Amino acid sequence: MDFDQPVPTDQELARRSRSGDRRAFHELVERHGRYLLGLAMRLVGQPADAEDVVQETFAGAYRGLAGFRQEASVKSWLTQILILQAARHHREVSRRRGRLQAAQDAVGGRQRQSGVRDSDLRLDLGSALLALNTDHREVIVLRELQGMSYDEIADVLKLPRGTVESRLFRARRQLQVLLREYLF
């Protein structure tokens, strides 16, 4: 490895990828793969499904390199593609299994036991996130789990900031209902 070479920026790697440099695109995959997999896990819930969503994200990004606007960060561009892929995945799953009734039943039907364990809370939180509709799950994951600002979420989802804020309000309220046994 040549330590005198400056590390290329994401923007430079995207430019080189557009010109056909597969190694540059591979470097983007290496840089952002773990972040995208974590986000996909929070959006779709199952590891195998999350991996599929990430793979489709990178395939879509590669096909869409020509349309990448340099004024956006590569990370937010990839995040936007991933969210679209996760939504597509969710629609396909919903058609096959219904509207995630099992997740809602799991959250609402479990008996509270004294001394609730952290593992129970994590399991129910995951189920509660999956019980949210896609619009609400996207904003709550991006804000609360990925730490994005309202403006970053608005940019990634191509929504007005006010819409992001109202979706977050509704998502939090719905989570409060779903997780009420842990709140008091």
N, C-alpha and C positions, 0 to 999 in steps of 0.2 A: 504494500500500500504506500502510495506517495503522500507523505504528510505535508508537502509543500503545496499541493493542490487545494484550492478552496472548495469547501463543500457546496455543491450547487443548491440553489434555492428550489423550492417547489415550483415556482414560476418557470425557472430555467429548465427543470426536468420536464415540465408540461410542454414547453416549447420544443425541446428536443424530441419528446415522444410524438408530437404532431408531425415532426419531420421523419418519423419512422425508426427512431432509436428505441428498440425494445428494452435495452438495459436501463434506459432512463425511466421508462414506464415501470419496470420491475422495481426500481428504487422507490418510486412513489407507492407501490404496493407494500413494500417493506416498511416504509415510514408510517403509513396510515392504516395498515391492515389490523393491527391490534386495537386501535381506537374504534375503527368501524365494527369490528367483531363485538366489542363490548356494547356498543350502541345497538347493534342488531339483536344481541341477546336480550337487551332490555325491551326492545320493541316486539320481538316475535316469541321469546320465551324458551324455545328449544335449541340446543346447541347445533344440531344438524340443520335445522331451518335457518338459524343465524348464519352458518357457514354458507349455505346456498344463497342467502340474500347478499352477503358480502361478495361472493363470486359473481353474482349477477350485477352487482354494483360496479365492480372493476371491469366486467365485460362491457357494460353500458358506458362507462367512462372512456374506455379505449375506443369504442365506436363513436363516441361523441367528442373526441378531442378537438376536432375541427371547429366545433361550436363553443368551446370553452372561452369565456370572456376573461381576459387577463386582469380586469379590475377586481374580480372576486378572488378570494384565497382558494387554493386547491382543496384545502380541508373542508371549507364550507361548500364547495362545489360537490365534492365526494359525499358529504353528509346529505346534501339535497338529493342526490341520486339514490343513496341508501334509503332515505325515507320514502321515496317513491317506490322503490323495490319492496320495502317492508309493507307498504300499503297494498301493493299488488299481491304479495304473498298472503296478507290477511284476507283480502277478498276471496282468493282461491280457497283458503282454509274455511272461511265462513260459508261458502257455497257447499262444501263437502260436509261440514259438521253442524251447521246452524250458527247462531250468534254467540258462541262461546258460553253456552248455557252451563256447561260443566264447571267452568271457572267461577261463575256467579254463584252456583249452588255450593261450591266448596267454600267460598267466603261466607255466604249467608247461613249455611247449614251446620257449621262446626260448633260443637258445644265448647264453651269456655271452661277451662280447668284452672284451678287455683295455681298460682306460680307459673304463668305463661312463659315458655322458654323463648329465647331469641330465635331459635331455629323455626319455631311456630310462626313468629312474627314475620320472619323473612319469607317463609312459604306463603303466608297469607298476603303479604305485600306483593309478591310476584303474581299471585292469582288476582289480586285486586287490580294491578296494573293491566293485566290481560283482559280483565272485565270491562275496562274503560273502552269507549269507542276510539277508533284510530286517531281522530283529530285531537282528542284529549290526551291520549297516551303519548303521542308525539311531543306535544308541548311540555308535558310534565317530565318526561324523560330528558328532554334537551335542557330544561331549566334546572330541575332538582338533582338529576343524576349526572348530567354532563357539565353542569355549571355554566351554561351559556346565558348571556344577557338577553333581555327582551328584544333588543335591536338585532342581535345575532340570530335569534330564533326567527324573527320577522324576515330577515334576509334569506335564511336558509329555506324557509317554507313559502317565501314569496307572499307574505300576508302583511296587512297593516299591523302596526304595533298594538293598536287597540284590540284587534281580533285575537292576537296572541294573549293579551292580558285577560280578556274575557274567557278564552278557552282554559287558561290556567286557573282562573277563579272557579269555573265549573268543574274542572278535573279535581281540584283540591277538595271541593265540596263533596263530590262523588266518592273520592277516596276516604273522606272523613266518615261518610255513611258506611262504606264497606268495611272500614277498620275500626268502627266505633268501640268494639270490645277492648281494644288496646289503648284507647284514649283516656279512659277514666277507671 
